[in-house]
Amino acid sequence: MIYTYNKFRINISENIKSELNNFEQQNGQVEKGGMLLGYTANNELKITDITKPMICDISKRYNFVRNVFGHQFILYKKWKTSGGNINYIGEWHTHSEINPVPSRRDLKTLTEIRRYKNVSTPVIMLIVGQRKTYWIGININGYIHVCKKYID
């Protein structure tokens, strides 16, 4: 699955897409989420892995807060075993709607991630909706842009 914004391509493998779809939030369930991991080459952001929801995360019907330490430890292990090639690409979480729309909090988080994590590359937020629908936003130089589906 490929999403684009201008010259940027977000490439998500079928395996990752399948993993994300396993966490689809049905009505009445709590949100789940984690980190997007991968690498950046030229203007392509390749998502190669995700961290999965953890018991220490805060999951509510309309809110998800990722436990920093558990997910960060997984990122560190992936980074180390890849020789520094696999890194943080962004965040993912679920919404219980068919065509997910980011909340104000989601947009604020996407803005803060780039500012406070001192990340120089674009940062992604992926929201998994019902029926295999997604919203993907990219923060480039402090500006948030909505990505368009290019290839399923």
C-alpha positions in Angstrom: 0.0 0.0 0.0 1.4 3.4 -1.0 0.3 6.8 0.1 1.8 10.0 -1.3 2.1 13.7 -0.5 3.9 15.7 -3.2 7.3 14.1 -3.6 7.0 11.9 -0.5 5.9 8.2 -0.7 4.8 6.2 2.4 5.2 2.5 1.6 3.4 0.0 3.9 4.0 -3.7 3.2 1.1 -6.1 3.0 2.4 -7.8 6.2 2.2 -4.5 8.1 -1.2 -3.6 6.6 -2.5 -7.0 7.8 -1.1 -6.5 11.3 -2.7 -3.1 11.5 -6.0 -4.4 10.3 -5.9 -7.0 13.2 -6.3 -4.1 15.6 -9.4 -2.6 13.9 -11.5 -1.0 16.6 -15.1 -2.1 16.7 -17.8 0.0 18.2 -17.5 0.1 22.0 -13.9 -1.1 22.0 -11.0 1.0 23.2 -8.3 2.5 21.0 -5.1 0.7 20.5 -1.8 1.9 19.0 2.0 1.9 18.8 5.0 3.2 16.9 5.7 2.9 13.2 9.2 1.7 12.5 11.2 1.7 9.3 13.6 3.8 7.3 13.8 6.8 5.0 15.5 6.6 1.7 15.4 9.7 -0.6 11.7 10.8 -0.3 10.3 7.3 0.6 9.3 6.4 4.1 9.2 2.6 4.2 7.3 1.2 7.2 8.8 -2.2 8.0 7.5 -2.9 11.5 5.2 -1.7 14.2 5.1 -1.9 17.9 2.0 -3.5 19.2 -0.3 -2.4 22.0 1.1 -3.1 25.5 -0.5 -3.7 28.8 1.0 -0.4 30.1 -0.6 1.7 27.4 -3.6 3.9 28.4 -6.4 2.8 26.1 -9.8 4.4 26.3 -12.8 4.6 24.0 -11.7 7.9 22.5 -8.1 8.1 23.6 -4.8 6.2 23.4 -1.6 7.1 25.2 1.4 5.0 24.3 3.6 3.8 27.2 7.0 5.4 26.4 9.4 2.9 27.8 8.0 -0.4 26.5 7.7 0.8 22.9 11.0 2.7 23.1 12.7 -0.5 24.2 11.4 -2.4 21.1 12.5 0.5 18.9 16.0 0.4 20.4 16.2 -3.4 19.8 15.2 -3.0 16.2 17.5 -0.1 15.7 20.4 -2.0 17.2 19.9 -5.3 15.3 19.5 -3.4 12.0 22.8 -1.6 12.4 20.9 1.7 12.9 18.9 1.4 9.7 15.5 0.8 11.3 14.3 3.9 13.2 11.2 5.8 14.4 8.8 6.8 11.5 5.8 7.8 13.5 2.7 6.7 15.4 -0.4 4.6 14.7 -3.6 4.1 16.5 -7.2 3.1 15.9 -10.5 4.9 15.6 -14.0 3.3 15.5 -15.2 4.9 12.3 -15.2 3.8 8.7 -13.3 6.8 7.3 -11.1 7.9 10.2 -10.6 11.6 10.8 -7.9 12.9 13.2 -9.0 14.6 16.4 -7.6 17.9 17.5 -5.5 15.9 19.9 -4.2 13.7 17.1 -3.1 16.7 15.1 -1.5 18.3 18.1 0.4 15.1 18.8 1.6 15.0 15.3 2.9 18.5 15.6 4.5 17.9 19.0 6.3 14.7 18.0 8.5 16.5 15.4 9.1 19.4 17.7 9.9 17.6 21.0 11.6 14.5 19.6 14.0 16.7 17.6 13.4 14.6 14.5 14.8 16.1 11.2 12.9 13.7 8.9 9.1 13.8 8.2 7.0 12.1 10.8 3.8 10.0 10.0 0.6 9.5 11.9 -1.5 6.6 10.7 -5.1 6.1 11.9 -6.6 2.7 11.4 -10.4 2.9 10.8 -13.0 0.2 10.3 -13.3 -1.9 7.1 -9.6 -1.4 6.3 -9.7 2.3 5.9 -6.9 4.6 6.9 -6.0 8.3 7.5 -2.3 9.1 7.0 -0.8 12.5 7.8 2.8 13.6 7.4 4.5 16.4 9.3 7.1 18.1 7.1 9.0 21.0 8.6 6.2 21.6 11.2 3.4 21.5 8.7 0.8 18.7 8.6 -0.3 17.4 5.3 -2.9 14.7 4.4 -1.5 11.9 2.3 -3.5 10.4 -0.6 -3.7 6.7 -1.4 -1.7 5.9 -4.5 -1.7 2.1 -4.7 -3.6 -0.3 -2.5 
